[in-house]
Amino acid sequence: MKGFEMKIRSLFLFLGILTIVLNSVPVQAHTLPAELNEQNQAQVNFSISGTVTIATGAPFAGVTITLEEQIYQIYLPLVLRDAGSADLPFSEDQNYSGEAFNDEPLVLTTTTDSSGNYSFSDVPAGKYRITPSTNLDDSFDPLSRLVNLSSNLPDQDFIQNELIFISNNNNNITFQMGCASNDLECNPYEDNEVPLHTVTLSPYSIDVTEVTNRKFQQCVAVGACDLPESNSSNARTSYYDNPVYDEYPVVNVTWNDAQNYCRWAGKRLPTEAEWELAARGTTVRIYPWGNQPPDCTRANHYWYNGGSSQYEYCVFENEHSDTNMVGSYPDGNGVEFGVSDMAGNVQEWVSDWYSAFYYYFSPAVNPTGPTAITGQKVIRGGSFDITAVELRTSFRFKLDPQESYNNTGFRCVLP
């Protein structure tokens, strides 16, 4: 009899526990700030400041700077409660510290002064995005900055990045890619510029100049880019680290360095097709400016004159040719879109892997290069130590993406 009573008690205990479990439901997800303060922790505020400059380095006044708090949604662990009770383990409008919080992010705005400076003060600790903007939709490097504010943050700088929009009235744009029929210099080294074929591209924007030393230094300063492999250039022992050459193209960077910079700036390397359209336009031109041969008013390059000196250089220092300031040859700008230095100065990395025969099987819409890794990346545009043959809009060359060269730089595109 006693054993039977024990069994009955055990059964009732089991049923009671089962009822509690079955009547329990999980607490719903709640939106909490990214930073949760301890209850007794005093609120600490900090400042954010920086400078905005135009593409030439001069102060950019009147730029609107927006500071927006970044709030993320997180999910609490499942907590059991009695289904018959409306009470939660903690109040639905409180965080772990018991303090009320607001789902709306903190948003502050200011404008740059006559020196291009801006600042925010008394900003609570947390994660924020800093974004510059103007009424003319200027683009900046970087497009925005994501910062973790746990101390005062100076030097949150932006540089106006001049971009040229390429489209057919905001629609897809079609052009002929490859060697022109009237170009007697087709395929000087490999049979890689034919056939001439029709390509259609989605609208995009491209940097009007090659990326400069000054712009690249911004990326290095925040740890997003590695230093170029050398501070020197072809003729100058001090180049990258010399303020005299701030507005000259950065060189001695690998393909990966170029890609890292473009990503940091919120952009990407252009495809080979995007590069050629920006240089050539929708008319088949041998050079960006037309079909006339290059000279030193149009492009930084060298040529063989057949005389006693044999070689002539547009820029010649310390017995060597070298780079020039970006945008120094306006007569050589692309006649259709106005992009600078698409012939000469420095040759440029693009995103595509290289194949000599890619044009025979490339897609007609938005080609991005061979899908297989070929070991070499495409180079476009020619450089200061290149002759007229390599300055042509259809000229294709290739280099090892792991190596850097003192005649090679890059530019970026959006989107």
C-alpha positions, 0 to 999 in steps of 0.5 A, spaced: 500 500 500 505 504 501 509 503 495 502 504 491 502 511 494 509 513 492 507 511 485 501 516 485 505 521 488 510 521 483 505 520 477 502 527 480 509 530 480 511 528 473 504 531 470 505 538 474 512 539 471 509 537 464 504 542 465 509 547 466 513 546 460 507 545 455 504 552 458 511 555 457 512 560 450 519 563 448 520 571 449 519 575 442 525 578 439 527 585 442 531 591 438 537 593 443 542 598 442 549 595 439 552 598 446 549 595 452 552 599 458 552 597 465 547 600 470 551 604 474 556 606 468 557 613 467 555 616 460 562 618 457 561 622 450 567 623 445 568 628 439 569 626 432 572 631 427 576 631 420 577 635 414 574 635 407 578 637 401 576 637 393 580 633 388 586 638 388 587 638 395 584 645 397 579 646 402 571 644 401 567 648 404 559 647 405 559 640 405 554 636 409 556 631 414 551 626 417 553 622 423 548 616 424 548 611 430 548 604 427 543 600 431 543 592 430 537 587 432 539 582 436 535 576 439 535 574 446 535 567 449 529 563 450 526 564 456 520 560 459 514 564 462 507 561 464 502 562 458 497 565 463 501 571 465 502 577 461 509 578 465 515 578 462 522 576 466 524 584 464 520 590 462 519 590 454 521 597 454 528 596 458 535 593 456 539 589 461 541 595 465 534 597 467 534 603 463 529 605 458 532 605 450 530 608 444 529 604 437 531 611 433 538 612 432 542 618 434 543 622 427 547 629 427 549 633 422 553 639 421 557 643 415 564 644 413 567 651 415 571 655 410 577 651 411 574 644 410 573 642 417 567 639 421 566 636 428 561 633 433 562 634 440 559 630 446 557 624 442 555 618 446 560 612 445 557 607 440 558 605 432 557 611 427 557 612 420 560 618 417 557 620 410 559 627 406 554 630 401 553 636 397 547 638 393 551 637 387 552 629 389 559 630 389 562 623 390 568 622 396 573 618 398 571 614 402 564 614 400 563 614 408 566 612 414 564 606 419 567 608 426 567 605 433 567 611 438 570 609 444 575 615 444 576 622 441 576 621 433 580 626 429 582 626 422 576 622 419 577 626 413 574 625 406 577 627 399 572 629 393 573 624 388 571 626 381 567 621 377 565 621 370 558 618 369 558 613 363 551 611 360 546 612 354 542 617 357 542 613 364 541 607 360 545 601 358 551 603 353 553 599 347 560 600 343 565 596 339 571 593 343 577 591 340 582 593 334 579 599 329 579 597 322 584 603 320 589 601 326 595 599 322 598 597 329 593 592 331 596 586 335 603 588 336 605 582 340 600 577 340 593 576 336 589 579 342 585 585 340 581 582 335 575 581 333 572 587 333 566 586 337 560 589 340 559 590 347 553 593 352 555 595 359 550 597 364 551 605 367 557 606 371 562 612 373 569 612 373 575 616 376 577 622 372 584 621 374 588 615 376 589 614 384 594 619 387 599 618 392 595 623 397 589 619 396 592 612 397 596 615 403 589 616 406 587 608 405 594 607 408 593 611 414 587 607 417 590 601 416 586 599 410 592 599 405 599 597 405 604 601 403 607 601 396 613 597 395 617 602 394 617 610 396 621 611 389 619 612 382 623 611 376 627 617 376 626 620 383 628 617 390 623 620 394 616 620 391 610 617 395 612 620 401 614 627 398 609 632 398 611 635 392 608 629 388 602 628 392 597 629 386 602 624 382 599 617 380 601 612 386 605 606 383 609 600 386 602 597 388 600 590 386 593 588 383 591 586 390 593 593 393 589 596 387 583 592 389 584 593 396 584 601 395 578 601 391 574 597 396 576 601 402 573 607 397 567 603 396 568 602 389 572 597 385 577 596 379 574 597 372 573 591 368 577 591 361 571 593 357 569 599 362 576 601 361 576 601 354 569 604 353 571 610 358 577 611 353 575 610 346 567 612 347 562 609 342 566 611 336 572 607 334 578 611 336 585 609 335 587 614 341 582 617 346 583 624 343 582 621 336 586 618 330 592 623 330 598 620 333 600 622 340 605 628 342 607 631 349 601 635 349 596 629 349 600 624 353 606 622 357 610 617 353 616 616 349 618 615 342 624 614 337 625 620 333 631 617 329 636 622 330 642 622 334 638 622 341 634 617 338 629 617 344 625 623 346 621 623 353 615 628 355 618 627 362 625 626 363 629 627 370 635 625 373 637 621 366 630 617 366 623 618 364 617 618 370 610 620 371 607 627 371 601 630 375 595 627 374 590 631 369 596 634 366 594 633 358 587 635 357 588 635 350 589 628 351 582 627 355 577 622 352 574 626 346 567 623 348 567 622 356 573 627 358 577 622 362 584 624 363 590 620 362 587 614 359 593 614 354 600 614 358 603 617 364 602 610 368 599 604 365 593 601 369 590 595 373 583 592 371 579 587 374 580 581 369 584 575 368 588 575 362 586 571 356 589 573 349 583 569 345 578 572 350 574 576 345 572 570 341 568 568 346 567 573 351 559 575 353 556 581 349 553 584 355 557 586 361 564 582 360 568 581 366 574 577 363 575 569 363 572 565 369 578 561 370 584 564 373 590 565 368 595 567 373 596 574 369 591 580 370 590 585 364 594 592 364 591 598 360 593 605 357 600 605 356 605 609 361 611 614 361 616 609 358 611 606 353 611 608 345 605 610 341 603 603 340 601 601 347 597 608 348 592 605 343 585 604 346 585 597 344 592 595 346 592 589 351 597 587 356 598 583 362 602 582 368 603 578 375 598 581 380 603 579 385 608 584 383 608 591 383 611 596 378 614 603 378 610 605 371 603 602 373 597 605 377 590 604 377 583 608 378 576 605 380 569 605 378 562 605 381 558 601 382 
